[in-house]
Amino acid sequence: MKTPFLLAALVASTALAAIVSPWTETQALTASAPTTDATYGVSIVDVAAYKVTVCAPAGQTLTGGYARTYWYNPNNATKPWTHFTVRDMAINTAAGACQSWDEIESIPSGRIAVVADAITVSSGTTVSVRIDPVSK
């Protein structure tokens, strides 16, 4: 009988959908790095990759700066968030209103957060940062 298998598959796919929900935050042009919050950013458990998008306020453009990547390691009690410098991204001065980066391969566990650093916009004091996980 295939019914239990189908039910298990439905439950598993529903749980996976919750895991890969995107994370969006409005940030100051230079935001603070995460420190201890275990729920900040997006979970990368069971995620193959993630895509980052940074957008200027409506009607404005990005003109420079950086999107800094931080990794949350739940096994590091003293400093769970670490600056993951190899995953930092520079804002292209010709990006326009938004800049997205190609899918970035995930790591096996923890969380990822992206934080605005010295981002400049044509006008305004905030940007929107979004992380879209890509399921395995």
C-alpha positions in Angstrom: 0.0 0.0 0.0 1.5 3.4 -1.1 -0.6 5.7 1.1 1.8 5.9 4.1 4.7 6.7 1.7 2.7 9.4 0.0 1.7 10.9 3.4 5.3 10.8 4.6 6.4 12.6 1.4 3.7 15.3 1.8 4.8 15.9 5.4 8.4 16.0 4.4 7.8 18.5 1.5 5.7 20.7 3.8 8.5 20.8 6.4 11.0 21.6 3.7 8.9 24.5 2.5 9.1 26.0 5.9 12.9 25.6 6.1 13.5 27.4 2.8 11.4 30.5 3.4 13.2 33.7 2.3 14.5 36.2 4.8 14.1 40.0 4.2 15.2 42.9 6.4 15.3 46.7 6.0 18.7 47.8 7.2 20.6 51.0 7.7 23.2 51.7 5.0 25.8 50.4 7.6 24.1 47.9 9.8 25.4 46.2 12.9 26.9 42.7 12.6 24.9 40.0 14.4 26.1 38.9 17.8 24.1 36.2 19.6 20.6 36.0 18.1 20.1 32.3 17.0 17.1 33.2 14.9 18.6 36.0 12.8 19.1 35.5 9.1 18.1 32.3 7.3 18.6 28.7 8.1 20.9 26.9 5.7 20.2 23.4 7.0 19.1 21.2 4.0 19.8 24.1 1.6 21.9 23.6 -1.5 22.5 27.3 -2.2 21.2 30.8 -1.5 20.7 33.9 -3.5 21.2 37.4 -2.1 19.4 40.6 -3.3 20.0 44.1 -2.1 17.6 46.9 -3.1 17.6 50.7 -2.7 14.3 52.4 -1.6 11.6 52.8 -4.2 12.7 55.2 -7.0 16.3 55.2 -5.9 19.5 53.4 -7.1 22.4 51.6 -5.4 25.7 53.4 -5.9 28.3 51.4 -4.0 29.2 49.6 -0.8 29.2 46.0 0.4 26.9 43.2 1.5 28.8 41.4 4.3 28.1 37.8 5.0 27.9 36.3 8.5 27.7 32.6 9.4 26.0 31.3 12.5 27.6 28.3 14.0 25.4 26.8 16.8 28.3 24.9 18.1 30.4 28.0 19.0 29.0 29.2 22.3 31.5 32.2 22.7 31.1 33.7 19.2 28.3 32.0 17.3 28.3 34.6 14.4 31.5 34.8 12.3 32.2 37.2 9.5 32.4 34.9 6.5 34.7 37.2 4.4 34.9 34.9 1.4 31.2 35.4 0.8 31.2 39.2 1.0 29.7 40.9 -2.1 30.5 44.4 -3.5 27.7 46.5 -4.8 28.2 47.3 -8.5 28.0 51.1 -9.0 25.9 50.4 -12.1 23.5 48.0 -10.3 20.4 50.2 -10.6 17.6 49.8 -8.0 18.6 46.3 -7.0 21.5 44.0 -7.2 21.3 40.2 -7.1 24.1 37.7 -7.0 24.2 34.2 -8.6 23.3 31.4 -6.3 26.0 30.9 -3.7 26.7 27.3 -2.6 25.6 26.7 0.9 27.6 25.1 3.8 26.2 22.2 5.8 24.8 23.8 8.9 23.8 26.9 10.8 22.4 30.2 9.5 23.5 32.9 7.0 22.9 36.6 7.4 23.9 39.4 5.0 24.5 42.9 6.5 24.8 46.3 4.7 28.2 47.9 5.0 28.8 51.4 3.8 26.2 51.0 1.1 25.4 54.2 -0.8 22.2 55.0 -2.5 21.1 58.0 -4.7 18.8 59.1 -1.8 17.7 57.5 1.4 19.1 55.9 4.6 18.1 52.2 4.2 18.3 49.2 1.9 16.3 46.0 1.7 18.3 42.8 2.1 16.8 39.5 1.0 18.2 35.9 1.1 16.4 33.3 -0.9 17.4 29.7 0.0 17.4 27.1 -2.7 16.3 23.7 -1.5 18.3 20.5 -2.3 
